[in-house]
Amino acid sequence: MTFSQPQTSERRKRQVWGYVPEYDRTAAWASVRSHAALLTGISLFQYGLEPDGRVKQYPGLGPAPLAIRETGIHVVPMVTNLIGGQWDRARVAGVLTDPQVRQAHLQHLVALVVDGRYPGLELDYENLSADDREPYSAFIAELAAALHARGKTLSLAVHAKLVEPGPWPGAQAQDWSNLGTAADRIVVMTYDENPSRPGPIASVSWSRDILQFALSRIPAERVFQGIPFYGYDWSGSEKAEYRTYRDLIELARAHGVEPHREASDRHMVLQYTRSGAAHEVWIPDGETVSALMAVGQELGVAGYAIWRMGGEDPLVWPGVQRAISTG
């Protein structure tokens, strides 16, 4: 069972999946309700991996509201290795290398989907090691087969890269060809291009290069382009602060400055001073998102995966409508 696009005159529109995190969930669910007609599905950033292979729900999110479930939108849980705010590679490696724990983890994942009556599951295991590449691919193949046998689907989030195996350990752990053979949706995280410096969250040319490489390794009907609805606030050598478009507008108003549009990658940029320190914020808005989605449309991806719902520029949604309705 896959989410592939039928190759007929009745070909479906591109899919749009949104993420609902355990934080800021009120704004996220409000956005889902407002734009349900444009959404294929929602992934709930909801569960973490335990050392013994069990999955444990993060506090606060809970199930999708009844009003959302009644819309017919697919709702799937997402399991991650984000533990205490850090991506825990050792926890995943411990599961993959211990046959008993690995089997327990697979059974817990399948039970989560079946018992919860979900149509599928998404895994987001990040910052792994090159040593995890083969065991991770083998585990995903086994998990996908177990889910497919029960009529369920599997989605995977993968790091952006331009070559195999990739330039850093997290990317090297993810064998796109093998993962793309097993899973139904491969969400390429075409965002966080370089959070170490002020600049685009996802430049247009970079996104195109990443997606072209993905499409050379993974069937097009399984490739989903990650679309950022967020940005960062940089100040000197300090770690960048996560921001939404809503934050951008509030900061501009509070500091009496106007954001401007960066020409090449169409992000909104805000420069302001706080406590004597210069800050620079880069945020995608409606025009940015339209430009990024046009790349996926041009290349023929199966759909888009939005990180994240809530706090976005309201003008992103007309662009989403155009992207899924044409071409």
C-alpha positions as CSV (number, residue, x, y, z in Angstrom):
1,M,0.0,0.0,0.0
2,T,1.5,3.4,-1.0
3,F,0.5,7.0,-1.4
4,S,1.6,7.0,-5.0
5,Q,-0.1,9.2,-7.6
6,P,-2.2,7.2,-10.1
7,Q,-0.7,7.4,-13.6
8,T,-4.1,8.1,-15.3
9,S,-6.1,11.1,-16.5
10,E,-7.6,11.1,-13.0
11,R,-4.2,11.7,-11.4
12,R,-4.5,13.0,-7.9
13,K,-3.4,16.4,-6.8
14,R,-0.1,16.6,-5.0
15,Q,-0.4,15.7,-1.4
16,V,0.2,18.2,1.5
17,W,1.2,16.9,4.9
18,G,1.5,19.2,7.9
19,Y,3.3,18.6,11.2
20,V,1.7,19.3,14.6
21,P,4.3,19.6,17.4
22,E,3.7,19.0,21.1
23,Y,4.5,22.6,21.7
24,D,2.3,25.5,20.3
25,R,-0.3,23.0,19.6
26,T,-3.2,25.4,20.0
27,A,-2.0,27.5,17.1
28,A,-1.1,24.4,15.1
29,W,-4.5,22.8,15.4
30,A,-6.2,26.1,14.6
31,S,-4.1,26.2,11.3
32,V,-5.1,22.6,10.5
33,R,-8.8,23.4,11.0
34,S,-8.6,26.5,8.9
35,H,-6.9,24.8,6.0
36,A,-8.2,21.2,6.2
37,A,-9.4,21.3,2.7
38,L,-5.8,21.6,1.4
39,L,-4.3,18.9,3.6
40,T,-3.9,15.3,2.9
41,G,-2.6,14.4,6.3
42,I,-1.1,15.4,9.6
43,S,1.9,13.9,11.4
44,L,1.7,14.3,15.1
45,F,5.2,15.0,16.7
46,Q,4.1,12.8,19.5
47,Y,6.3,9.9,20.6
48,G,9.9,9.3,21.7
49,L,12.0,6.1,21.6
50,E,12.8,4.4,24.9
51,P,16.0,2.4,25.5
52,D,14.1,-0.9,25.7
53,G,12.4,-0.3,22.4
54,R,9.1,1.0,23.7
55,V,7.7,4.3,22.5
56,K,6.6,6.9,25.0
57,Q,4.3,9.8,24.3
58,Y,5.6,13.3,24.8
59,P,3.6,15.3,27.3
60,G,0.9,17.7,26.1
61,L,-0.2,16.8,22.5
62,G,-2.7,14.0,22.8
63,P,-4.9,12.7,20.0
64,A,-6.2,14.7,17.1
65,P,-9.3,16.7,18.0
66,L,-12.5,15.0,16.9
67,A,-13.3,17.8,14.5
68,I,-10.0,17.1,12.7
69,R,-10.6,13.4,12.5
70,E,-14.1,14.0,11.0
71,T,-12.6,15.9,8.1
72,G,-11.2,12.7,6.6
73,I,-7.6,13.9,6.9
74,H,-5.1,11.1,7.5
75,V,-3.5,11.4,11.0
76,V,-0.4,9.5,11.8
77,P,1.9,9.5,14.9
78,M,5.5,10.3,14.5
79,V,8.2,8.6,16.6
80,T,11.5,10.4,17.1
81,N,14.8,10.1,18.9
82,L,14.5,13.6,20.3
83,I,15.2,13.1,24.0
84,G,15.5,16.1,26.3
85,G,15.8,18.5,23.4
86,Q,18.7,16.5,21.8
87,W,18.8,13.9,19.0
88,D,19.9,10.8,20.8
89,R,21.9,8.6,18.4
90,A,23.0,6.2,21.0
91,R,19.4,5.3,21.8
92,V,18.7,4.3,18.2
93,A,22.0,2.4,17.9
94,G,21.2,0.4,21.0
95,V,17.9,-0.6,19.6
96,L,19.3,-1.5,16.1
97,T,22.2,-3.6,17.5
98,D,20.3,-5.7,20.1
99,P,18.2,-8.3,18.3
100,Q,15.8,-8.6,21.2
101,V,15.3,-4.9,21.7
102,R,15.1,-4.3,18.0
103,Q,12.2,-6.9,17.7
104,A,10.5,-5.3,20.7
105,H,10.7,-1.9,19.0
106,L,9.2,-3.2,15.8
107,Q,6.4,-4.8,17.7
108,H,5.7,-1.6,19.7
109,L,5.6,0.5,16.5
110,V,3.2,-1.8,14.8
111,A,1.0,-2.0,17.9
112,L,1.0,1.8,18.1
113,V,-0.4,2.0,14.6
114,V,-2.8,-0.9,14.8
115,D,-4.2,-0.3,18.3
116,G,-4.5,3.4,17.6
117,R,-6.3,2.7,14.3
118,Y,-3.9,5.0,12.4
119,P,-3.4,4.6,8.7
120,G,0.3,4.7,9.1
121,L,3.4,5.8,11.0
122,E,6.2,8.3,10.5
123,L,9.8,7.9,11.9
124,D,12.2,10.7,12.4
125,Y,15.5,9.3,13.6
126,E,18.1,12.0,13.2
127,N,21.8,12.6,13.8
128,L,22.7,8.9,13.5
129,S,26.1,7.5,12.6
130,A,27.5,6.0,9.4
131,D,27.8,2.8,11.4
132,D,24.0,2.7,11.6
133,R,23.5,2.8,7.8
134,E,23.0,-1.0,7.1
135,P,21.2,-1.9,10.4
136,Y,18.9,1.1,9.9
137,S,18.0,0.1,6.3
138,A,17.4,-3.5,7.4
139,F,15.1,-2.4,10.2
140,I,13.1,-0.1,8.0
141,A,12.6,-2.8,5.4
142,E,11.4,-5.2,8.2
143,L,9.1,-2.5,9.7
144,A,7.7,-1.5,6.3
145,A,6.8,-5.2,5.5
146,A,5.1,-5.6,8.9
147,L,3.1,-2.5,8.4
148,H,2.2,-3.3,4.8
149,A,1.0,-6.7,5.9
150,R,-1.6,-4.9,8.0
151,G,-2.6,-2.4,5.4
152,K,-0.6,0.4,7.0
153,T,2.0,2.8,5.5
154,L,5.4,4.1,6.6
155,S,6.9,7.5,6.2
156,L,10.5,8.5,6.9
157,A,12.1,11.9,7.4
158,V,15.6,12.1,6.0
159,H,18.4,14.7,6.1
160,A,19.0,16.7,2.9
161,K,22.1,15.7,1.0
162,L,23.6,16.0,-2.5
163,V,25.7,12.8,-2.7
164,E,25.7,9.3,-1.2
165,P,26.5,8.4,1.4
166,G,26.6,12.1,2.4
167,P,28.9,14.6,3.9
168,W,28.2,14.0,7.6
169,P,27.2,11.0,9.8
170,G,23.5,11.8,10.1
171,A,23.1,11.8,6.3
172,Q,25.5,8.8,5.9
173,A,23.2,6.7,8.1
174,Q,20.3,7.1,5.6
175,D,20.6,5.0,2.4
176,W,18.1,6.8,0.2
177,S,17.8,4.0,-2.4
178,N,17.1,1.3,0.2
179,L,14.9,3.5,2.3
180,G,13.0,4.6,-0.7
181,T,12.4,1.1,-1.8
182,A,10.8,0.1,1.6
183,A,8.9,3.2,2.8
184,D,5.8,4.8,1.2
185,R,6.8,8.4,1.8
186,I,10.3,9.9,2.0
187,V,10.2,13.4,3.5
188,V,13.3,15.1,2.4
189,M,14.0,17.8,5.0
190,T,14.8,20.6,2.5
191,Y,15.2,23.2,5.2
192,D,17.7,24.2,7.9
193,E,20.1,24.8,5.0
194,N,22.7,26.3,7.3
195,P,21.5,27.4,10.8
196,S,25.0,28.5,11.8
197,R,24.7,31.8,9.9
198,P,22.1,34.4,8.9
199,G,20.7,33.4,5.5
200,P,17.9,31.4,3.8
201,I,16.3,28.6,5.6
202,A,15.9,26.9,2.2
203,S,17.3,28.6,-0.8
204,V,15.7,27.9,-4.2
205,S,18.8,26.6,-5.9
206,W,19.8,24.4,-3.0
207,S,16.3,22.9,-2.7
208,R,16.3,22.1,-6.4
209,D,19.7,20.4,-6.2
210,I,18.6,18.3,-3.2
211,L,15.3,17.2,-4.8
212,Q,17.0,16.4,-8.1
213,F,19.4,14.1,-6.3
214,A,16.5,12.5,-4.3
215,L,14.6,11.8,-7.5
216,S,17.6,10.1,-8.9
217,R,17.6,7.6,-6.0
218,I,13.9,7.4,-4.9
219,P,10.7,6.8,-7.0
220,A,9.1,10.2,-7.6
221,E,5.8,9.0,-6.2
222,R,7.5,8.6,-2.8
223,V,9.5,11.9,-2.6
224,F,8.0,14.7,-0.5
225,Q,9.6,18.1,-0.4
226,G,10.0,19.6,3.1
227,I,8.6,23.1,3.2
228,P,9.6,25.5,6.0
229,F,7.0,27.7,7.7
230,Y,9.7,28.9,10.2
231,G,12.9,30.8,10.4
232,Y,15.7,31.9,12.7
233,D,16.9,34.9,14.7
234,W,20.7,35.3,14.7
235,S,22.8,37.5,17.0
236,G,26.6,37.4,16.9
237,S,28.0,34.0,18.0
238,E,24.9,33.1,20.0
239,K,22.9,30.0,18.9
240,A,20.1,31.1,16.5
241,E,16.6,31.3,18.0
242,Y,13.7,29.6,16.3
243,R,11.1,32.0,15.0
244,T,7.7,31.9,13.2
245,Y,6.3,34.5,10.8
246,R,4.0,35.5,13.6
247,D,7.1,36.3,15.7
248,L,8.6,38.3,12.8
249,I,5.6,40.6,12.7
250,E,5.5,41.0,16.5
251,L,9.3,41.8,16.6
252,A,8.9,44.3,13.7
253,R,6.1,46.1,15.5
254,A,7.9,46.0,18.9
255,H,11.1,47.5,17.6
256,G,9.6,49.9,15.0
257,V,11.4,48.5,12.0
258,E,10.2,47.1,8.7
259,P,11.2,43.7,7.3
260,H,12.5,43.6,3.7
261,R,12.6,40.9,1.1
262,E,15.9,39.3,0.2
263,A,16.1,39.2,-3.6
264,S,17.5,35.8,-4.6
265,D,15.7,33.4,-2.3
266,R,12.7,35.7,-1.4
267,H,12.9,35.3,2.3
268,M,11.7,38.1,4.6
269,V,14.6,39.7,6.6
270,L,14.3,41.7,9.7
271,Q,17.2,43.6,11.3
272,Y,16.7,45.0,14.8
273,T,18.6,45.7,18.0
274,R,17.8,44.2,21.4
275,S,19.7,45.0,24.6
276,G,22.5,46.6,22.5
277,A,22.9,43.4,20.3
278,A,22.2,43.4,16.6
279,H,19.8,40.7,15.4
280,E,19.0,39.4,12.0
281,V,15.9,37.3,11.3
282,W,15.2,35.3,8.1
283,I,11.7,33.9,7.6
284,P,9.8,32.3,4.7
285,D,6.5,34.0,3.9
286,G,3.9,33.3,1.2
287,E,6.1,34.4,-1.7
288,T,9.0,32.2,-0.4
289,V,6.8,29.2,0.0
290,S,5.4,29.6,-3.5
291,A,8.9,29.8,-5.0
292,L,9.9,26.6,-3.1
293,M,6.8,24.7,-4.0
294,A,7.3,25.7,-7.7
295,V,10.6,23.8,-7.6
296,G,8.9,20.6,-6.4
297,Q,6.1,21.1,-8.9
298,E,8.6,21.5,-11.7
299,L,10.5,18.4,-10.7
300,G,7.5,16.2,-10.1
301,V,7.6,15.4,-6.4
302,A,4.6,13.5,-5.0
303,G,3.8,16.3,-2.5
304,Y,5.0,18.6,0.3
305,A,5.6,18.2,4.0
306,I,5.2,21.4,6.0
307,W,7.2,22.0,9.2
308,R,5.2,23.2,10.9
309,M,1.6,24.2,11.3
310,G,0.8,27.3,13.3
311,G,2.3,30.8,13.2
312,E,2.7,30.9,9.5
313,D,2.1,33.8,7.1
314,P,-1.6,33.5,6.0
315,L,-0.5,34.1,2.4
316,V,1.3,30.8,2.2
317,W,-2.0,29.1,1.7
318,P,-3.0,30.5,-1.7
319,G,0.5,29.3,-2.9
320,V,-0.3,25.8,-1.5
321,Q,-3.5,25.8,-3.3
322,R,-1.8,26.7,-6.6
323,A,0.9,24.1,-6.1
324,I,-1.5,21.2,-5.7
325,S,-4.0,22.3,-8.3
326,T,-1.8,22.7,-11.3
327,G,0.8,20.7,-13.3
